[in-house]
Amino acid sequence: MSARPFSSRFLLGGDLPVKRIGFGALQVSSHGWQGPPRDPHAGRTVLRRAIELGVDHIDTADYYRSGDESVAANDLIRQALSPYPPELAIAVKVSPAFGPGGVWETPDGDLRSQVRANLRSLGVDRLDLVYLRAGTTSVPHGQSLAAEFEVLAELREAGLIRHLGLSNIDVGHLTEARAIAPVAAVQNHFQVIERSEDAVLAACEQADIAFVPFFPLGGHRTDHTAALADIADRHGATPTQIGLARLLALSPVTLAIPGTGSVAHLEENMGAASIVLTDEELAELGR
């Protein structure tokens, strides 16, 4: 029975090594998107435990805040982890569709101000990776992102950003952006069982660009859930761990950034890094 091993690291932008399982910081500040605030002490505890477990890639944003704005993810990251470990890469998102407090607006946001806000709240002089988040809840097909991406490219040239990324985009956006400046990573909504983003993933593979799904494990189909549970039993693992291992086996460019406000859930997620699925198991899961 053959196995499908995967590399444990990826070079972001060709020069920034990160482990392929990182941490998404959205839930350290609130219960869900702009939900009720979490206990800040609990959030800092989760972040410190993440570093203890070897996390070297944290995904966050200055607009990751509780609904009442009393708790902000970037503040917790700075309080818990600064001075930062030299190997830690912190990625942030900015978007012209966000206004004060993370409220969706028409595309007139000040990206320079958002970059400065992330620098200030994280307490750093340069951001390792900045994603341009396009659109609101859906990919803005046919809409040019050139003007917005040029702003970030200028900030990269000024030394405030190390690498650039894109989020919530299609292949056309990726092509357009790469004509302006190098793209190190793409972060899109992606679920292995639906595969609507295969074209973007293929473009990332061809160019050695990291593909970083958000909400990658979703779906509650009975066959999907049953297969995950069966394979999890064989490995002495949980279905969530098998789902993450499957994501990493899908492509050499996929990274996982599962987020949580729970230490126990964090430890479960990180345990996926040691699971190697066989080709037969991947076939059972659909790929």
C-alpha positions as CSV (number, residue, x, y, z in Angstrom):
1,M,0.0,0.0,0.0
2,S,1.7,3.2,-1.2
3,A,1.7,6.4,0.8
4,R,1.6,10.0,-0.2
5,P,4.2,11.9,1.8
6,F,4.4,15.7,1.6
7,S,7.1,18.2,2.2
8,S,6.7,19.8,5.6
9,R,7.9,23.2,4.4
10,F,7.2,25.7,1.6
11,L,9.3,28.7,0.5
12,L,7.0,31.7,0.4
13,G,8.2,34.0,-2.4
14,G,11.2,31.6,-2.9
15,D,13.0,32.9,0.2
16,L,10.7,32.6,3.3
17,P,10.5,29.1,4.6
18,V,7.3,28.2,6.5
19,K,5.8,25.0,7.7
20,R,2.8,23.9,5.7
21,I,0.4,24.1,8.7
22,G,0.2,27.6,10.2
23,F,-2.4,29.4,12.3
24,G,-5.3,31.6,11.4
25,A,-5.9,34.3,14.0
26,L,-9.5,35.3,13.3
27,Q,-10.9,33.4,16.3
28,V,-8.5,34.5,19.0
29,S,-10.3,37.8,19.2
30,S,-14.0,36.8,18.7
31,H,-16.4,33.9,18.4
32,G,-16.7,34.0,14.6
33,W,-16.5,36.9,12.3
34,Q,-17.0,40.1,14.4
35,G,-18.8,38.0,17.0
36,P,-18.8,38.4,20.8
37,P,-15.3,39.0,22.2
38,R,-13.2,36.1,23.5
39,D,-11.3,36.4,26.8
40,P,-8.0,38.1,25.8
41,H,-6.0,36.0,28.2
42,A,-7.3,32.8,26.5
43,G,-6.4,34.3,23.1
44,R,-2.8,35.0,24.2
45,T,-2.5,31.6,25.7
46,V,-3.5,30.0,22.4
47,L,-1.0,32.1,20.5
48,R,1.8,31.2,22.9
49,R,0.9,27.5,22.7
50,A,1.0,27.8,18.9
51,I,4.6,28.9,18.9
52,E,5.5,26.2,21.4
53,L,4.0,23.7,18.9
54,G,6.2,25.0,16.2
55,V,3.9,27.3,14.3
56,D,5.9,29.7,12.2
57,H,3.2,31.3,10.0
58,I,0.3,33.3,11.5
59,D,-2.4,34.7,9.3
60,T,-4.2,37.8,10.6
61,A,-5.6,41.3,9.8
62,D,-6.0,44.6,11.6
63,Y,-9.8,44.2,11.0
64,Y,-9.9,40.9,12.9
65,R,-11.8,42.3,15.9
66,S,-14.7,41.4,18.1
67,G,-18.0,42.9,17.2
68,D,-17.7,45.6,19.9
69,E,-14.0,46.2,18.9
70,S,-12.9,45.5,22.4
71,V,-10.5,42.7,21.4
72,A,-8.3,42.7,18.3
73,A,-6.3,39.8,17.0
74,N,-3.2,41.9,16.1
75,D,-3.1,43.4,19.6
76,L,-3.2,39.9,21.1
77,I,-0.4,38.7,18.7
78,R,1.8,41.6,19.7
79,Q,1.1,41.2,23.4
80,A,1.7,37.5,23.4
81,L,4.6,37.1,21.0
82,S,6.6,40.3,20.7
83,P,9.5,40.3,20.5
84,Y,8.8,37.8,17.7
85,P,10.7,34.7,17.1
86,P,13.0,35.3,14.1
87,E,11.5,32.4,12.1
88,L,7.9,33.6,12.6
89,A,6.2,34.9,9.4
90,I,3.1,37.1,9.9
91,A,0.7,37.5,7.0
92,V,-2.0,40.2,6.9
93,K,-4.9,41.1,4.6
94,V,-6.0,44.5,3.5
95,S,-9.0,45.4,1.3
96,P,-10.5,48.4,-0.4
97,A,-13.9,47.0,0.6
98,F,-13.3,47.5,4.3
99,G,-14.0,50.6,6.2
100,P,-13.7,51.5,9.9
101,G,-14.3,48.5,12.2
102,G,-14.1,46.0,9.4
103,V,-17.4,47.1,7.9
104,W,-17.9,46.3,4.2
105,E,-17.9,49.4,2.0
106,T,-17.7,50.3,-1.6
107,P,-14.2,50.0,-3.0
108,D,-12.7,53.2,-1.7
109,G,-10.6,52.1,1.2
110,D,-7.2,53.5,1.9
111,L,-4.8,50.6,1.5
112,R,-1.8,52.6,2.6
113,S,-3.6,53.4,5.9
114,Q,-4.5,49.8,6.3
115,V,-0.9,48.7,5.9
116,R,0.2,51.3,8.4
117,A,-2.4,50.1,10.8
118,N,-1.2,46.5,10.6
119,L,2.4,47.7,11.1
120,R,1.4,49.7,14.1
121,S,-0.9,47.1,15.8
122,L,1.7,44.3,15.3
123,G,4.6,46.5,16.3
124,V,6.8,45.7,13.3
125,D,8.7,47.8,10.7
126,R,7.9,45.4,7.8
127,L,5.1,43.0,7.1
128,D,6.2,39.5,5.8
129,L,3.2,39.0,3.5
130,V,0.3,41.3,2.6
131,Y,-2.7,39.9,0.8
132,L,-4.9,42.2,-1.3
133,R,-8.4,40.9,-0.5
134,A,-10.7,41.5,-3.5
135,G,-14.4,42.0,-3.4
136,T,-16.8,41.3,-0.5
137,T,-18.2,37.8,-0.1
138,S,-17.8,36.7,-3.7
139,V,-14.9,36.8,-6.2
140,P,-15.2,40.0,-8.3
141,H,-14.9,38.3,-11.7
142,G,-14.0,40.8,-14.5
143,Q,-13.0,43.6,-12.1
144,S,-9.5,45.0,-12.4
145,L,-7.3,44.9,-9.3
146,A,-4.4,46.7,-11.0
147,A,-4.7,50.0,-9.3
148,E,-5.0,48.5,-5.8
149,F,-2.2,46.0,-6.4
150,E,0.1,48.8,-7.6
151,V,-0.4,50.6,-4.3
152,L,0.9,47.5,-2.4
153,A,3.7,47.0,-5.0
154,E,4.9,50.6,-4.2
155,L,4.9,49.8,-0.5
156,R,6.9,46.7,-1.2
157,E,9.4,48.7,-3.1
158,A,9.6,51.2,-0.1
159,G,10.5,48.3,2.2
160,L,7.3,48.1,4.2
161,I,6.3,44.7,2.8
162,R,8.4,41.7,2.0
163,H,6.0,39.7,-0.2
164,L,2.6,40.3,-1.8
165,G,-0.4,38.0,-2.0
166,L,-4.0,38.0,-3.3
167,S,-7.2,36.8,-1.8
168,N,-10.7,36.0,-3.2
169,I,-9.5,36.2,-6.8
170,D,-9.7,34.3,-10.1
171,V,-7.0,33.3,-12.6
172,G,-7.4,36.6,-14.5
173,H,-6.7,38.6,-11.4
174,L,-3.6,36.5,-10.7
175,T,-2.3,37.1,-14.2
176,E,-3.0,40.8,-14.0
177,A,-1.2,41.2,-10.6
178,R,1.9,39.1,-11.7
179,A,2.4,41.6,-14.5
180,I,2.8,44.3,-11.8
181,A,4.8,42.6,-9.1
182,P,5.6,39.0,-7.9
183,V,2.8,37.2,-6.1
184,A,3.9,34.9,-3.3
185,A,0.6,33.4,-2.2
186,V,-3.1,33.2,-3.0
187,Q,-5.8,32.8,-0.3
188,N,-9.2,31.7,-1.6
189,H,-12.3,30.0,-0.2
190,F,-11.6,26.4,-1.1
191,Q,-13.2,23.1,-0.1
192,V,-11.6,19.9,-1.4
193,I,-15.0,18.2,-2.0
194,E,-16.3,21.0,-4.2
195,R,-13.2,21.9,-6.3
196,S,-14.5,25.1,-7.7
197,E,-11.1,26.7,-7.4
198,D,-9.1,24.1,-9.3
199,A,-8.1,26.5,-12.0
200,V,-6.6,28.9,-9.5
201,L,-4.8,26.1,-7.7
202,A,-3.4,24.8,-11.0
203,A,-2.1,28.3,-11.8
204,C,-0.4,28.5,-8.4
205,E,1.2,25.1,-8.9
206,Q,2.6,26.1,-12.2
207,A,4.2,29.3,-10.8
208,D,5.2,27.9,-7.4
209,I,2.8,30.2,-5.6
210,A,1.4,29.2,-2.2
211,F,-2.3,28.3,-2.2
212,V,-3.7,29.0,1.2
213,P,-7.4,28.0,1.5
214,F,-9.7,29.5,4.1
215,F,-12.6,27.3,5.3
216,P,-11.0,24.3,3.5
217,L,-12.7,21.4,5.4
218,G,-16.4,22.4,5.1
219,G,-19.2,20.4,3.8
220,H,-21.4,18.0,5.7
221,R,-22.2,15.4,3.0
222,T,-22.8,12.0,4.6
223,D,-20.3,10.1,2.3
224,H,-17.6,12.7,2.9
225,T,-18.1,12.6,6.7
226,A,-18.2,8.8,6.8
227,A,-15.0,8.4,4.8
228,L,-13.1,10.9,7.0
229,A,-14.3,9.1,10.1
230,D,-13.3,5.7,8.8
231,I,-9.8,6.8,7.8
232,A,-9.4,8.7,11.0
233,D,-10.1,5.5,13.0
234,R,-7.4,3.7,11.0
235,H,-4.8,6.4,11.9
236,G,-6.0,6.9,15.5
237,A,-6.7,10.5,14.5
238,T,-9.7,12.8,14.2
239,P,-11.7,13.6,11.0
240,T,-10.4,17.2,11.2
241,Q,-6.8,15.9,11.2
242,I,-7.5,13.7,8.2
243,G,-9.1,16.6,6.4
244,L,-6.0,18.8,7.0
245,A,-3.7,15.9,5.9
246,R,-5.7,15.5,2.8
247,L,-5.4,19.2,2.0
248,L,-1.6,19.1,2.3
249,A,-1.5,15.9,0.1
250,L,-3.6,17.6,-2.6
251,S,-0.7,19.8,-3.9
252,P,2.9,20.7,-3.0
253,V,1.8,24.4,-2.9
254,T,-1.1,24.1,-0.5
255,L,-0.7,25.5,3.0
256,A,-3.2,25.2,5.9
257,I,-4.0,27.9,8.4
258,P,-6.7,26.4,10.7
259,G,-7.8,28.8,13.3
260,T,-9.3,28.3,16.8
261,G,-9.7,30.0,20.2
262,S,-9.1,26.7,22.0
263,V,-5.7,25.2,23.0
264,A,-7.1,21.6,22.7
265,H,-8.4,22.3,19.1
266,L,-5.0,23.9,18.2
267,E,-3.2,20.8,19.4
268,E,-5.5,18.6,17.4
269,N,-4.9,20.7,14.2
270,M,-1.2,20.6,14.6
271,G,-1.3,16.8,15.0
272,A,-2.3,16.6,11.3
273,A,1.3,17.4,10.2
274,S,2.5,13.9,11.1
275,I,-0.3,12.0,9.2
276,V,0.6,10.4,5.9
277,L,-2.3,9.2,3.8
278,T,-2.0,6.3,1.3
279,D,-3.0,6.7,-2.3
280,E,-5.9,4.3,-1.6
281,E,-7.1,6.5,1.3
282,L,-6.9,9.6,-0.9
283,A,-8.9,7.8,-3.5
284,E,-11.5,7.0,-0.9
285,L,-11.7,10.7,-0.1
286,G,-12.2,11.7,-3.8
287,R,-8.6,12.5,-4.6
